[in-house]
Amino acid sequence: MKKYILISLSLIPFFAAAQNPARDYTNAVLWQQTSGEYRALCFQAYNFARLSLKEALWADTSKRPNCVIVDIDETVLDNSAFQGHEIKKGQSYVPADWTEWTNLAQADTVPGALSFLKFAASKNIETFYVSNRDEKDYAATLKNLQHFGFPYADDAHLVVSKGSSNKEPRRQKISETHDVLLLCGDNLSDFSNIFYRENKNTFEQVNANQKLFGSKYIMLPNPMYGDWEKPLYQGEKLSDKDKAKQRLERLKSY
């Protein structure tokens, strides 16, 4: 005698999502791609950047050239199309797919970024693009930036990772020759190592440095990925399903 298992149609979306942990990020990617709030926050960040840059110039007494340091991904270039591609494949991140995406040099601009950096250039302020993209992504990244006419998009100002995601040595190298007026990023590690790399409490460090946000540090929204997610996970070599389970467990509720 055959036995049948009945599954309510209402449960099908639940089971589908359980088999595809990458779908956890669907709302985050859609928010970045479609919401006016995302654009508004980006414009707000770069409007503050412009005001802060004017103040920094007024107060500057250095004889060295002035500059701003910006991250690239989700700070000046929007990679949400790549994230959407991964979700539709049922993956959260595949390095080969990332290389394929960067080689296309088709990332769009983050709202407000190009206008702000052109404004900085009009004040003779250089831009250094300090990114954790790999050296193999270098040529395509430069092509992507140059396609939109980003100022100072050249070999002297594009600084990618050479085996380390720690940006502090690269920032220090720039500060040896330039006066860094402000930094723009979507990740706290784009500003200083104190937030994630020195084993300090991130909330406490953000509170202690709150006056720098909107002035020296310009934060861009990125709901899709970042260093903030790493402390959520316990264990090594976790699968996407393991991470999805731990994300659910870390949610605050009542």
N, C-alpha and C positions, 0 to 999 in steps of 0.2 A: 504494500500500500504506500503510495507516494505521500510525502508530507510537504506541506507548503508553509512558508513563512511570509506573513503579511507585514508590509512596512507602510506606514502612513505616508502619503505623498507630502505631507507637511514636514516630514523629517528628511526628505531627500536633500534639500539645501544644506542641512546640518551635516549629513554624512559626506556630501561633496566637499564642504569646507574642511572637514576633518582630514580628508585625503589630500588636501592641498593647503598646507600651512602658509604658503606664500600669499594666499588670499587675505591673510590678516592685514596686509598692507594696502589693500585695494582702496579703502577710504582715504588713506593718507596720500596716495598718488593722485586720486581723483580730486582731492582738495587742492593740491598744488596745481593741477592742470586746469581746473574749471572754476575755482571760487574767486570771487572778487576780493574776498578777505585776504587771500594770499597776495594778490597784486598790491592791495592797499598796504599791507605790512612791509612789502619790499620797497614801495615808494616812500613809506614813512621812514624806513631805515636809511635810505639814501638821501632823503631830505635832511634828516638829522646829520648825516655825514657831511653834507654840504655846509650846513651851519657851523658844525664843529671844525671843519677845515678852515673856514674863514677866521674863526676865533684863534685857532692854532697858528695861523699865518700872522695874525696881528700880534701874538705874544712871542713869536719865534725870534730868537737872537742868534741862532746858530749861523756859522759861516759855511756849513756844509750844504750840499744840495738837499732839498726836501723831497720826501716820498711818502706814498701810502703803500701798505702791503695788503694784498687781497688774496684770499683763497680763490679757487676756480669753481669747483663743482658745488652747485646750489648757492653760490655767492655771485658769480658773474655768468656762469653757464648753467642752464636748466637741463638736467638729465632725467626728468620724469618719464620721458618716452622709453628710455632704457628700462626703468623700473617697471613700467607697464608691460614691456616685452617679457620680462622675467616672470611676472605674475601669470601672464597668459600661458607660459610654458610650464607653470607649476613649480618654479624655482624662486628662491629669494635672491641669489647672486651666484653667477657662474663666471669665473675669470675670463674664460675664452669669449663669452658673450660681451663682456665689458670691453675687451680689446677690439672685437668686431665693431661695437658701437663707437668707440673713440676714433677708430680708423675712418669712420664715415664722416667725421667732422661736421655733424649735423645738429649738435646741441643748440637750442635757442638761447637767447639772452635772458637773464633774470631781470625783471622789470626794474628800471631805474639805474641799473649798473652802468650801462654804456654812457648815459647822459652824465652821471656823476664823475666818471673817470675822464671824460672829455673836459668837464669843468675843471677838474684838478690839473689836467695838462695845460689848460689855458692860463693857469697860474704858475706855470713852470714847475709843477710838482710831478715827479716821476711815479710810475706805478710798477711795483714788483709783484708778479703773479707767483705766489709760493703754493705749490700744489703737491699732493701726495700721489699724483699720477706717476706711473713708471716712466723710465727713459724711453721705453719702446713706444709710448704714447706721445712722445715729445713733438714730432713733426706734425702729426694730425691735430694735436692741441693748438699748436701755433697757427696752423691753417684755419682752424675753427675761430680763434680769436681775431685773426687778421681779416677773415671774411666779413665780420661785422664792423671792422675799423676800430677795434679797441686800441687806445694809445699805448705806446711802448710795448707792443706785442712783438718782441724780437728776442734774439738769443741772449742779449744782455740782461733781460728783465724777466724771462720765464725760468723759474727755478723749480724743477721737479724732484721727486724722491730718487735717491741713489742707494736704495737698500734699507732706508730707515724712514718710518712715518713720523719721527720726531722732527718737528719744524723749528725747534728752538735754535739749533746751531745755524740754520739758514737765516733765521731772523737776526741773530747776533752778527752774522757776517755782513748783512746789509747795513745794520746800524753802525758798523765800523766806518762806513764811508758816507752814510746818509742820515739825515735827521728824520726819523719815522714819526709823522704827525698823527696818523691813525691806522687802525687795522680793521679790515672787514672780513667776516667769516660766518659760516653757519654752524660752526662747532666751537666750543669753548677752547679747544686745543689750538685753534687758529690764532688765539691771542696770547696764551701763556701756558706753561706746563703745570702751573699750580692747580689747575682745575681737574686734571685727570691723571697726570703722570707722576705726581709726588706723593701719592697715597694720602691725600688730604680729603676732607669732607667737601664735596663739590658744592652743596648748598651753602655751607659756611663761607667758602671762598667767594662764591657769587655775592653773598650778602656783604662781605667785607670789601668787595670791589664795586659795589653797586653804582657809585658815582662815575665810574669809567664807562659804563654802558650808555651808549648814545653820544658819548664824547670821544674818548680814545678808542673804545671798542664798539664797533657797529655790528650788531647781530642780525643775521638774516634768518627767516623761518625755513626749517627743513623737517617735516614730519616723517620723512621716509626712512632715514638711517642716521647713524652718528655714534660717537663714543658713548652717549648717554645710555645706549642699549646694552653695552657690554656688561656692566655690573648686574644686569638682570639675571645672567646665566651662571649656573654653578656646574662645574664639570668640564671635561675636555672632549673634543671631537664630537660635539653634539649634532644630531641630525636636525633638520628643519622641524620635524615633529616634536623632538625633545624641547627645542626652543619655544615652539608654540605652546606646549604644555606649561613650561616655566613662566612664559608671559602671562598666561591665564592665572596661574597661582600667585603672581606678584600683584595682581590688580587689587586695589583697595575696594572694599565693599562694606556692607553693614548687615 
